[in-house]
Amino acid sequence: MTPPTLETARVSAEAAVVALARERRRVAADLVALTKPRVVLMVLVTTVVGYYVGLTGAPDYVRLVHLLIGTMLAAGGTLALNQYWERDVDARMDRTRVRPLPDGRLSPLEALVFGSAVTVAGLGYLGAFVGSLALLVTAATTVLYLFAYTPLKLRTPLCTIVGAVPGALPPVTGWVASREGFGLGAWVLFGILFLWQLPHTLAIARLYRDDYARAGVRLLPVVDADGTSTERQIVTGCLALLAVSLLPTLIGLAGPLYFVGAFVLGAAFVALGTRQALSPSAGAARRVLYASLLYLPVLLALLAFDKA
């Protein structure tokens, strides 16, 4: 028979190993959460669309895989650094206080080291395996997101417009990776993503206005007491998006099926934005938000399907 003391030690050792493994899984899950996987997925989708629409010949799938790996790392690391920067703000908002940093599951140093390492790895990977232009556009995305948009959120409602710039650059990264140069099509894709973010972001800010106000985030719905400017900008953004979304057909990037689909989608989006402006409510703002989440993937799918 095994002596009781040895049996107890063995059980304790096994329990310690199990606890250590569980802790490592928790830390790994929290580090992944810092990268905001759903946002990274959207970045990758828009990058792929930019790559595909920009193609003038057969796709280079090896190059595309390298593009996706580098973009995933750079985007995930940038978002992790954003959560490091905004940890005190997140702690004051109900919708973000359970994130790994404000909840205390990760230390700020862990997030800083992880985010920095992943971002640098992604940028280096793009430079080594995709090209200098893809590296340049992605680096600009990181710099604008972290050092322009993030600090401006506590200072001015213009942060929404500034933040829409890095949010609209991923398809440009895809375009330059396929063509090794810029072009009118790249900036049309940029314009679509830029304008889409305005009603999308303002609808979110409208829904969580009190939460943002508590944290000191100066999005437009927080400082716009009667909501007039917010509703006007939602409608203006939807109308501008409708116009710009038709350009791919007009400049020869897409065919007539895309044009019709883009018009129908854009008109429906304008109608929902106008309804929100005429009768503002949480329900109407939520419908604008849901419509924006449906609009973009359907529009991009049409663009890819009906590429000229």
N, C-alpha and C positions, 0 to 999 in steps of 0.2 A: 504493500500500500504506500502511496505517496504521502510523506509527512504533511500534516496540516499546514505548517508554515510555508512549505514549498508550493502546495496547492494554492494557498492564498496569494502568494507572490505571482504565480502563473496567471491566475484570474485577474489580478490587478494589472499585470503587464498587458494582457489581452485587452482589458478595458481601456488602458491608456492608448494602445495602438488604434482601437476603434474610435476613441475620442479624437485622436490626432487626425485620423483620416476624415472624420466628419468635419473637423475644423478646417482642414485644407479644402474640402469641397465647398464649404460655406464661403471661405475667402475667395476661391476661384469664381463662384457664382456672383459674389458681390463685385469683383473686379470686372466681370463681363457686364454686369448691370451698369457700371460706370460708363461703358461705351455706348449705351442706348441702342441695342441691336435693331430695334424697329426703325429708328432713324437711319442707321447705317444701311439697312436693307433698301430704304427709299433712295439713299445716295447711290447705291450700287445700281439700282434699276435705272435711274436717270443717266448715270454714266454709260451704261450699256446702250441705252437708246441713242445717246450722243455719238457713241462709237459706230453703231450700226447705220444711223442716218448719214453720218459723215463718210461712209465707205464709198469708194469709187471703183472698187474691184472686189475680189474674194476676201472674206475676213481672214485675218491671221489669228487663229484661236489660241495659240501659245501667247501671243502678245496680249490678247484679251484677258487671258487668265492672269498674266502678270499685272495688268491694269487693275483687275478686280482685287487681287491680293494687296497691292500697294494702296489702293484707294480705301479698302476696308480697314487696314491698319491705321492709315493717316486720319481717316474720319473717326474711327473709334477712339484713338488716342486724343484727338482734339476735343471730342465730347467728354472724355474723362477729365481732361484739364479744365473744361468748362465747369464740370461739377465740383472740382477742387476749388475753383475761383468763387463759385456761388454757394458754397456750403453753408455760410451763415444766412444767406437769403433763403435757401431751401429750408432751413430749420424753422423759419417763421411762417411757412405756407403749409396748409393742411395737405395739399396734393403732392408735396415733395418731401415732407419731413421724415418719411420712412425710407428715404434713399440711404445707401450705405454710409455716407459721410455724416449727414445730420443725425442719423440714428446711432452713430458711434460704432458701427460694425467694422469700419475701416478707419485708419488714422489718416490725417491730411498728408503726412509724408508718404505713406503707401500709395495714395492716389496720385500724388505729384510725381513720384518716381515711375509708377506704372504708366501714367498718361504720357509723360515725357518720352519714355523709352519706346512706347508703341508708336507715337507720332513720328519720332526721328526714324524709327525702323521703316515706317510706311513711306516717308519722303525719300529716304535712301533707296528703298526698293524701287520706287517709281523712277528715280534718276538712273539707276543701274540697268533696269530691265525694260523700261518703256521709252524714256527720253526726257530731254531737258524741258520741253514745253509742258508736258504733263506734270513734271515736278514743279515747274514755275506756277502753273494755275492752281495746283493743290496747295502749294506753300502759301499762295495769296489767300486761298480759302481759309487756311488755318490762322494766318495772321489777322485777317479781317474779323473772323469769328471771335477770336480770343481777345484781341487788343483794341477792337473798335466796337463791335456789337455788344459784347459782354459788359464792359464798364459803362457804356451809354445807357443800358437798361435802367440804371439808377439815377440818370440825369435828365433824359429828354425822351419824349414820345417819338422823336425821329429815329430812335434805335430800331424800330420796325423796318424802316426803309433801308437803313445801313445793314441790318441783319439779313435782309432779302438778297443782298449782293453775294455773300459767300454761299447762301442757300441755292443760288441759281448757277453757280459755277461748275458743279459736277458734270452736266452734259457737255460743257465746254471742254472739260478734261477728256471726256470720251471722244469728242470731235477731233481735238488736236492729236490724240493717240492714233486715230485712224488716218488722218490726213497729214500729220506732221506740220500743221500750219492752221492759222485761223481763217475764217471766212464769214460771209454774211449769214450762212446757215447757223453757225455757232452762236452768233449774237441773237438770232431769232429764237433759238432754243433757250438762250439765257433770258430773253424777254418774257417768254412764256412762264418759265419757272419763277422769275422775279415777280411778275404781276400776280401769279397764282398765290404766292405767299401772303399778299396783302389782305385779301378777305379771309383767308385761312387763319392767319395769326390774329387778326382783329376779332374774329368770331370766338377764338379761344380766350382772348383777353376779355371780351365782353362777358363770357360765361364765368370766368374766375376773377372778375374785377376786384371783389373784396379781398380775395386771397393775395392778389398782387399788391393792392394798396397796403395791406398789413405788412408786407415785406419791403415796402418802399420802392417797388418796381414801377417806373413811370411810363407804362404803356398808355396809349391814347385813351382807352376807356376809363383809365384811372383818373386822368386829369381833365377829361371832357365830361363835366358834371351832367349836362343834359343829354349827352349822347349824340348831338347833332353832327359834330365833326366825324365821329366814329361811323355813323350810318352813311354819311356822304362818302367817306373814303371807301367803305365796303362796296357801294354801288359803283363808284368811279373805277375801283380796281377791277370789278367784274366786267364793266364795259370795255375797259382798256384790254383786258385779257381776251375778250371776245374778238376784238379787232386784230390783236397780234397773233392769236391762235390760227387765223386764216392765212397768215403769210407763208407758211411752208408750201402751200399749193401755188401761191402767187409767184414764188421765187423758184419753183421747179423742184422742190424737195419731196413733195407728196402729190398724190393724184386727187381726183374729184371726190372719191369716197371719203377721204380724210376731210376735205373741205366741208362737205355736207354734215359729217359727224361733228366736226369742230363747231360748226354754226349751231347745231341743235344743242350740243352740250353747253356752249357758251350762253345761248339764249335762256336755257333753263337756269343756269347759274345766275344770270342777271335778274331773272324773275324772282328767285329766292332772295337775292340781296336786296332787291327793291321792296319785297314784302317785309323784310326785316327793318328796312328804313322807314316804311310807312306805319308799321305797327310793331315797334321794338318790344322784344320779350326774350326771355331765356330760351323758350321753345323755338322761336324763329332763328335765334343765333345758333342753336344746336343744329337746326336743319341746314343752315349755311355751312357749318363745320362738316357735317356728314356729306353734304354735296361736294365740298372741296376734296374730301378724301376719296370720293368716287370719281370725280371729274378727272383728276390728274392721271391715274393709271389707265382709265379708258381712253383718254386723249392720246397718251403715249403709245398705247397698244394700236390705236388706229394709225398713228404716224408710222410706226414700224411696219404694220401690215400693208399700208398703201404707199410705201416709199416709192418715189418715182424712179 
